[in-house]
Amino acid sequence: MRYLKRALLLFEIFKSHKLTTNDLDKAENKAFHLNDRMSDFKVLIAMVRDVWGGRYKMNKWNMSIIIGTIVYVVSPVDAIPDFIPMAGWLDDVTIVGYALSKLSEEIRKYKEFSQKNVETAVVKPS
């Protein structure tokens, strides 16, 4: 029962939070705590930036998973507070891992999109 109450409290906090570019910057700064998930987490951040910039299209469900994941990582309130050594980031790594597993196809598409844009930028003369 205690965990359910905590989960509902977290849900209320996160659902009212609006992700900002400042949050994305914080997320990038915190990414190094995610160890082997760091580069994939940074891809999620880049995806949000490209969707917001109108450069990439994604369905709302996938976008909500990414936003929820980023909000969870940057929030000082989560299942295991980040100030607890080692364990504090374990829940964040778990949430990021879950998001990555749910978004594997979207991440693949985004990486193809990014690669095409890099190749196009290299080919175009200045």
N, CA, C and O of each residue as an XYZ file, in Angstrom:
504
protein
N       0.828     -1.191      0.000
C       0.000      0.000      0.000
C       0.874      1.256      0.000
O       0.548      2.241     -0.663
N       1.970      1.220      0.735
C       2.869      2.369      0.804
C       3.445      2.699     -0.571
O       3.550      3.868     -0.940
N       3.818      1.662     -1.329
C       4.392      1.886     -2.655
C       3.346      2.438     -3.624
O       3.660      3.265     -4.479
N       2.122      1.983     -3.487
C       1.040      2.482     -4.331
C       0.812      3.971     -4.080
O       0.648      4.744     -5.024
N       0.802      4.371     -2.820
C       0.622      5.787     -2.490
C       1.766      6.617     -3.061
O       1.545      7.699     -3.605
N       2.968      6.115     -2.938
C       4.142      6.833     -3.475
C       4.061      6.920     -4.997
O       4.364      7.962     -5.578
N       3.658      5.844     -5.633
C       3.531      5.838     -7.091
C       2.474      6.838     -7.545
O       2.680      7.553     -8.526
N       1.349      6.896     -6.846
C       0.300      7.853     -7.204
C       0.760      9.288     -6.988
O       0.420     10.168     -7.779
N       1.517      9.537     -5.942
C       2.066     10.867     -5.700
C       3.013     11.258     -6.834
O       2.938     12.372     -7.351
N       3.896     10.353     -7.217
C       4.817     10.625     -8.319
C       4.056     10.905     -9.611
O       4.409     11.811    -10.366
N       3.015     10.125     -9.856
C       2.217     10.324    -11.063
C       1.609     11.726    -11.088
O       1.635     12.395    -12.121
N       1.066     12.167     -9.966
C       0.476     13.511     -9.892
C       1.517     14.593    -10.140
O       1.248     15.569    -10.841
N       2.687     14.426     -9.576
C       3.755     15.410     -9.770
C       4.179     15.446    -11.237
O       4.303     16.523    -11.819
N       4.399     14.292    -11.829
C       4.906     14.233    -13.198
C       3.870     14.661    -14.220
O       4.220     15.273    -15.229
N       2.606     14.355    -13.983
C       1.596     14.693    -14.991
C       1.390     16.196    -15.083
O       0.975     16.689    -16.132
N       1.666     16.929    -14.029
C       1.479     18.377    -14.063
C       2.735     19.119    -14.532
O       2.689     20.327    -14.765
N       3.846     18.409    -14.670
C       5.108     19.048    -15.075
C       5.150     19.221    -16.589
O       4.871     18.285    -17.338
N       5.494     20.398    -17.022
C       5.663     20.675    -18.450
C       7.155     20.706    -18.750
O       7.905     21.491    -18.170
N       7.566     19.850    -19.652
C       8.978     19.747    -20.017
C       9.424     21.024    -20.730
O       8.722     21.530    -21.605
N      10.584     21.536    -20.353
C      11.120     22.753    -20.948
C      12.499     22.468    -21.547
O      13.074     21.402    -21.327
N      13.012     23.422    -22.296
C      14.366     23.268    -22.830
C      15.382     23.251    -21.689
O      16.431     22.617    -21.799
N      15.074     23.942    -20.603
C      15.942     23.899    -19.424
C      16.004     22.474    -18.859
O      17.067     22.011    -18.447
N      14.864     21.789    -18.843
C      14.830     20.393    -18.390
C      15.686     19.508    -19.299
O      16.386     18.613    -18.826
N      15.623     19.766    -20.600
C      16.440     18.979    -21.534
C      17.926     19.203    -21.269
O      18.722     18.267    -21.330
N      18.292     20.450    -20.973
C      19.689     20.740    -20.634
C      20.098     20.018    -19.346
O      21.189     19.453    -19.265
N      19.214     20.039    -18.338
C      19.498     19.314    -17.086
C      19.650     17.829    -17.357
O      20.540     17.177    -16.813
N      18.779     17.302    -18.199
C      18.833     15.870    -18.523
C      20.167     15.511    -19.174
O      20.764     14.483    -18.852
N      20.627     16.355    -20.082
C      21.922     16.085    -20.713
C      23.046     16.104    -19.682
O      23.977     15.302    -19.759
N      22.960     17.012    -18.724
C      23.983     17.083    -17.677
C      23.937     15.885    -16.739
O      24.968     15.476    -16.205
N      22.757     15.322    -16.535
C      22.614     14.170    -15.639
C      22.851     12.841    -16.349
O      22.952     11.803    -15.695
N      22.940     12.860    -17.652
C      23.033     11.622    -18.427
C      24.221     10.761    -18.044
O      24.140      9.536    -18.137
N      25.324     11.364    -17.617
C      26.515     10.565    -17.304
C      26.268      9.600    -16.152
O      26.995      8.615    -16.018
N      25.262      9.853    -15.317
C      24.930      8.948    -14.225
C      24.280      7.648    -14.725
O      24.160      6.679    -13.976
N      23.874      7.642    -15.974
C      23.132      6.501    -16.504
C      24.027      5.419    -17.100
O      23.544      4.455    -17.694
N      25.335      5.590    -16.933
C      26.315      4.598    -17.375
C      26.111      4.167    -18.818
O      26.180      5.000    -19.721
N      25.859      2.874    -19.056
C      25.764      2.367    -20.422
C      24.495      2.814    -21.142
O      24.355      2.569    -22.341
N      23.579      3.459    -20.445
C      22.357      3.991    -21.066
C      22.528      5.458    -21.491
O      21.621      6.045    -22.082
N      23.685      6.041    -21.188
C      23.900      7.465    -21.422
C      23.678      7.864    -22.882
O      22.918      8.795    -23.150
N      24.309      7.195    -23.810
C      24.199      7.618    -25.214
C      22.778      7.433    -25.732
O      22.290      8.270    -26.492
N      22.107      6.361    -25.339
C      20.719      6.161    -25.763
C      19.795      7.217    -25.155
O      18.863      7.679    -25.814
N      20.047      7.600    -23.907
C      19.250      8.642    -23.270
C      19.441      9.974    -24.001
O      18.492     10.741    -24.163
N      20.657     10.238    -24.434
C      20.914     11.469    -25.188
C      20.194     11.448    -26.535
O      19.807     12.500    -27.044
N      20.012     10.267    -27.116
C      19.227     10.154    -28.348
C      17.784     10.557    -28.064
O      17.166     11.254    -28.869
N      17.239     10.124    -26.923
C      15.868     10.514    -26.567
C      15.745     12.031    -26.456
O      14.761     12.613    -26.911
N      16.730     12.659    -25.859
C      16.726     14.118    -25.722
C      16.779     14.773    -27.103
O      16.055     15.733    -27.364
N      17.628     14.258    -27.977
C      17.729     14.797    -29.336
C      16.413     14.623    -30.091
O      16.024     15.490    -30.872
N      15.733     13.513    -29.860
C      14.449     13.274    -30.511
C      13.445     14.356    -30.112
O      12.741     14.896    -30.965
N      13.383     14.668    -28.829
C      12.464     15.713    -28.364
C      12.813     17.043    -29.016
O      11.929     17.748    -29.502
N      14.084     17.386    -29.028
C      14.505     18.660    -29.631
C      14.105     18.725    -31.112
O      13.658     19.769    -31.586
N      14.266     17.617    -31.841
C      13.917     17.611    -33.260
C      12.404     17.629    -33.482
O      11.929     18.238    -34.440
N      11.648     16.974    -32.614
C      10.183     17.045    -32.721
C       9.723     18.470    -32.443
O       8.923     19.019    -33.200
N      10.219     19.073    -31.368
C       9.851     20.451    -31.046
C      10.260     21.419    -32.142
O       9.569     22.407    -32.390
N      11.379     21.143    -32.801
C      11.863     22.002    -33.874
C      11.171     21.755    -35.206
O      11.446     22.448    -36.185
N      10.270     20.769    -35.251
C       9.544     20.467    -36.472
C      10.348     19.695    -37.499
O       9.932     19.578    -38.652
N      11.489     19.169    -37.098
C      12.348     18.435    -38.028
C      12.035     16.944    -38.076
O      12.415     16.260    -39.027
N      11.350     16.441    -37.062
C      11.056     15.008    -36.983
C       9.633     14.834    -36.476
O       9.187     15.556    -35.584
N       8.927     13.871    -37.050
C       7.540     13.584    -36.650
C       7.505     12.275    -35.872
O       8.179     11.304    -36.214
N       6.692     12.281    -34.806
C       6.566     11.094    -33.961
C       5.143     11.070    -33.393
O       4.542     12.121    -33.168
N       4.610      9.870    -33.163
C       3.265      9.822    -32.594
C       3.280     10.271    -31.127
O       4.315     10.236    -30.460
N       2.126     10.685    -30.653
C       2.017     11.257    -29.306
C       2.351     10.244    -28.216
O       2.913     10.605    -27.183
N       2.011      8.995    -28.440
C       2.292      7.969    -27.428
C       3.800      7.824    -27.196
O       4.258      7.830    -26.053
N       4.562      7.693    -28.274
C       6.013      7.569    -28.141
C       6.612      8.831    -27.527
O       7.515      8.760    -26.693
N       6.098      9.985    -27.950
C       6.586     11.244    -27.387
C       6.291     11.306    -25.885
O       7.113     11.799    -25.113
N       5.144     10.818    -25.476
C       4.806     10.849    -24.045
C       5.725      9.936    -23.235
O       6.061     10.256    -22.095
N       6.131      8.815    -23.803
C       7.076      7.924    -23.112
C       8.412      8.645    -22.918
O       9.005      8.589    -21.841
N       8.873      9.317    -23.965
C      10.154     10.026    -23.880
C      10.064     11.161    -22.862
O      10.943     11.310    -22.013
N       9.011     11.951    -22.948
C       8.872     13.084    -22.021
C       8.774     12.583    -20.583
O       9.415     13.141    -19.692
N       7.987     11.545    -20.348
C       7.879     10.985    -19.001
C       9.216     10.492    -18.472
O       9.529     10.664    -17.294
N       9.993      9.884    -19.340
C      11.314      9.382    -18.949
C      12.248     10.528    -18.586
O      12.942     10.471    -17.571
N      12.265     11.553    -19.402
C      13.141     12.701    -19.136
C      12.707     13.412    -17.855
O      13.546     13.772    -17.029
N      11.407     13.614    -17.690
C      10.909     14.269    -16.463
C      11.313     13.452    -15.245
O      11.728     14.016    -14.232
N      11.198     12.136    -15.329
C      11.570     11.285    -14.200
C      13.049     11.453    -13.851
O      13.408     11.559    -12.678
N      13.898     11.477    -14.868
C      15.336     11.580    -14.622
C      15.701     12.942    -14.029
O      16.540     13.006    -13.130
N      15.103     14.016    -14.502
C      15.480     15.345    -13.994
C      14.778     15.712    -12.687
O      15.207     16.632    -11.991
N      13.719     15.010    -12.355
C      12.971     15.330    -11.149
C      13.744     14.939     -9.885
O      14.316     13.851     -9.814
N      13.756     15.826     -8.897
C      14.393     15.468     -7.633
C      13.543     14.476     -6.822
O      14.025     13.867     -5.867
N      12.282     14.328     -7.217
C      11.372     13.420     -6.522
C      11.188     12.180     -7.392
O      10.572     12.251     -8.456
N      11.716     11.054     -6.945
C      11.462      9.805     -7.643
C      11.495      8.647     -6.649
O      11.627      8.867     -5.445
N      11.377      7.440     -7.135
C      11.242      6.278     -6.259
C      12.398      6.154     -5.274
O      12.184      5.917     -4.085
N      13.612      6.313     -5.766
C      14.803      6.295     -4.903
C      15.516      7.622     -5.142
O      16.045      7.838     -6.232
N      15.543      8.514     -4.158
C      16.163      9.830     -4.359
C      17.601      9.721     -4.854
O      18.363      8.856     -4.422
N      17.952     10.619     -5.770
C      19.260     10.574     -6.430
C      20.432     10.819     -5.484
O      21.564     10.453     -5.801
N      20.182     11.429     -4.338
C      21.292     11.697     -3.421
C      21.758     10.451     -2.676
O      22.790     10.492     -2.005
N      21.023      9.342     -2.777
C      21.447      8.083     -2.167
C      22.484      7.450     -3.094
O      22.168      7.120     -4.237
N      23.712      7.278     -2.618
C      24.778      6.762     -3.488
C      24.397      5.451     -4.172
O      23.835      4.548     -3.553
N      24.711      5.372     -5.436
C      24.499      4.213     -6.302
C      23.021      3.896     -6.510
O      22.545      3.931     -7.644
N      22.293      3.590     -5.454
C      20.892      3.196     -5.588
C      20.035      4.327     -6.134
O      19.026      4.081     -6.795
N      20.427      5.555     -5.864
C      19.650      6.703     -6.313
C      19.508      6.797     -7.818
O      18.526      7.348     -8.316
N      20.466      6.272     -8.542
C      20.386      6.307    -10.001
C      19.895      4.988    -10.583
O      19.618      4.902    -11.780
N      19.787      3.970     -9.753
C      19.339      2.669    -10.234
C      17.923      2.732    -10.804
O      17.646      2.140    -11.847
N      17.021      3.453    -10.118
C      15.657      3.549    -10.630
C      15.613      4.347    -11.928
O      14.815      4.041    -12.814
N      16.464      5.370    -12.052
C      16.511      6.142    -13.284
C      16.996      5.269    -14.444
O      16.428      5.311    -15.535
N      18.035      4.488    -14.209
C      18.550      3.583    -15.236
C      17.467      2.583    -15.643
O      17.335      2.253    -16.822
N      16.704      2.108    -14.680
C      15.631      1.156    -14.962
C      14.538      1.793    -15.818
O      14.063      1.180    -16.774
N      14.139      3.014    -15.483
C      13.105      3.717    -16.242
C      13.594      3.985    -17.671
O      12.851      3.786    -18.632
N      14.828      4.431    -17.803
C      15.387      4.689    -19.134
C      15.440      3.383    -19.933
O      15.085      3.367    -21.112
N      15.874      2.305    -19.310
C      15.918      1.009    -19.990
C      14.552      0.560    -20.465
O      14.413      0.032    -21.568
N      13.544      0.769    -19.635
C      12.174      0.411    -20.016
C      11.735      1.244    -21.232
O      11.183      0.711    -22.195
N      11.986      2.544    -21.171
C      11.606      3.422    -22.288
C      12.313      2.994    -23.566
O      11.698      2.942    -24.631
N      13.587      2.691    -23.464
C      14.346      2.268    -24.645
C      13.777      0.988    -25.245
O      13.721      0.838    -26.466
N      13.354      0.066    -24.383
C      12.787     -1.182    -24.901
C      11.451     -0.934    -25.611
O      11.148     -1.599    -26.602
N      10.671     -0.005    -25.126
C       9.382      0.316    -25.739
C       9.534      1.136    -27.019
O       8.654      1.120    -27.880
N      10.640      1.846    -27.140
C      10.827      2.768    -28.261
C      11.859      2.288    -29.270
O      12.324      3.080    -30.089
N      12.225      1.030    -29.233
C      13.320      0.551    -30.082
C      13.076      0.835    -31.564
O      14.001      1.241    -32.267
N      11.870      0.633    -32.045
C      11.573      0.875    -33.460
C      11.640      2.368    -33.782
O      12.177      2.754    -34.820
N      11.105      3.200    -32.906
C      11.146      4.653    -33.119
C      12.582      5.166    -33.084
O      12.949      6.045    -33.864
N      13.381      4.628    -32.197
C      14.792      5.027    -32.115
C      15.522      4.630    -33.385
O      16.342      5.396    -33.891
N      15.238      3.455    -33.904
C      15.848      3.014    -35.159
C      15.494      3.991    -36.278
O      16.369      4.416    -37.033
N      14.200      4.350    -36.387
C      13.752      5.296    -37.411
C      14.439      6.655    -37.233
O      14.858      7.280    -38.207
N      14.547      7.094    -36.001
C      15.173      8.395    -35.740
C      16.652      8.384    -36.122
O      17.155      9.355    -36.688
N      17.338      7.306    -35.820
C      18.753      7.222    -36.180
C      18.928      7.241    -37.704
O      19.871      7.851    -38.208
N      18.027      6.579    -38.439
C      18.067      6.633    -39.902
C      17.823      8.062    -40.378
O      18.522      8.555    -41.263
N      16.827      8.724    -39.787
C      16.522     10.121    -40.108
C      17.744     11.003    -39.848
O      18.101     11.827    -40.689
N      18.375     10.839    -38.712
C      19.544     11.650    -38.352
C      20.692     11.417    -39.319
O      21.360     12.360    -39.743
N      20.916     10.161    -39.664
C      22.001      9.832    -40.589
C      21.756     10.462    -41.957
O      22.684     10.990    -42.570
N      20.510     10.411    -42.442
C      20.190     11.028    -43.734
C      20.440     12.525    -43.686
O      20.964     13.098    -44.641
N      20.068     13.166    -42.575
C      20.278     14.609    -42.450
C      21.751     14.960    -42.407
O      22.158     15.980    -42.964
N      22.555     14.140    -41.759
C      23.998     14.377    -41.719
C      24.587     14.216    -43.114
O      25.400     15.035    -43.545
N      24.184     13.172    -43.816
C      24.682     12.946    -45.178
C      24.257     14.064    -46.108
O      25.055     14.509    -46.934
N      23.017     14.533    -45.998
C      22.525     15.630    -46.831
C      23.284     16.908    -46.547
O      23.622     17.645    -47.473
N      23.556     17.181    -45.292
C      24.285     18.401    -44.914
C      25.705     18.376    -45.448
O      26.243     19.417    -45.822
N      26.318     17.202    -45.489
C      27.681     17.071    -45.999
C      27.716     17.255    -47.513
O      28.665     17.840    -48.037
N      26.704     16.771    -48.225
C      26.666     16.823    -49.673
C      26.359     18.236    -50.161
O      26.913     18.659    -51.176
N      25.498     18.973    -49.475
C      25.103     20.317    -49.919
C      26.281     21.286    -49.818
O      26.965     21.349    -48.797
N      26.505     22.045    -50.904
C      27.567     23.068    -50.835
C      27.114     24.252    -50.006
O      25.920     24.540    -49.920
N      28.068     24.938    -49.394
C      27.747     26.092    -48.542
C      27.462     27.315    -49.371
O      27.174     28.379    -48.823
